[in-house]
Amino acid sequence: MRVDEKIALDAFKPDEAPHIKPRLEVCKACRDRVCVRVCPGGLWTVVEGTDEVRVECSGCLECGSCVTCCPNGGIDWAQPRGGCGVRYRCG
């Protein structure tokens, strides 16, 4: 089974409060954009024509890759509140 097929089995319950927040001033100065490249869910994007990065938390796999790999400490990351986030299913 491919990774994308396994991820399709998972259930996501988005939290109304995002559990990942980019520190905008730090992110604007960043040229590496590691967060965009390492996210296995492809949830980080750079807003075209700007220095702004955005993250869509609703499909987050909660792996922590973005915050672990950010060389500038530009991400505030916490586990989603109880009952929210990803629910993994084996398949």
N, C-alpha and C positions, 0 to 999 in steps of 0.2 A: 504494500500500500504506500503510495506517495505521500509526502508531507502535506500537500494541499488537500488531499483526500482525508487525511487524519484531522486536519484543522476544521474541515467542513463538518465533522461529527460533533465538534465542541459547541456549547451553548454560551452565548454572551448576554449578560444582563448589565447594560450600561448604567453607571451611576450618574445622577444629575450633576454631581460635583466632580470635575475631572481629577484623577489621581496623578496625572503628569502635567507639569506646568513648566514650559520653557521660561528661563530668565531672559526676557527680551533684550535687555541691554547687553548681556553677555553674548547672546546668540547673534545679534546684529554684527558684532565685531569678529565672529568666528568665520573662517574661510574653509575649514576642514569639512564641516557638515557631516561628521561621523554619524550622528543620530539618524540622518536620512539613509545612510548606506548600511547600517548594521541592523536596523529594525526588521525582524523576520516577517512581520505583518505588513510592512510597507506603509506604516501609518504616519510617518514624518514627511512633510513636503516643504519646499521653499516656495514662497509666494512669488510668482513670476514678476520680474521687474523691481523687486524689493530685496532687502536683506532679512526679511521676516521669515521665521520658520513656524510651522503649525503642526500640531499633532492631533490625530483623531483617536481619542481614547476608547471609543466604543468597541473596537476590535482588538484591543491590546491583549497579548498573550501573557503579560505580567512576568516576562523573563528578566527584565532589568537591563537588557543589553544597552539601551540608550544611555541610561544614567551611569552605567559602569564604564562605557567607552568614551563618554564626553571628556575631552582633555581639559576643558575650561570650567567645569563645575556649573554648567549652564542649565541644569535640569533639576527641578524639585520633583521627586518621585516618592510615592507612598503606595501601599497596598490599597486597593479599593475597599470601601466600607463593607461590612458584613452583608452577605446576601447579594453583593454586586460583583461584577467582573466576569472572568471566564470560568466555565465549568467544563473541565476536561472529561471526555468519555473515551474509554478504550474501545477499539474496534477491530 
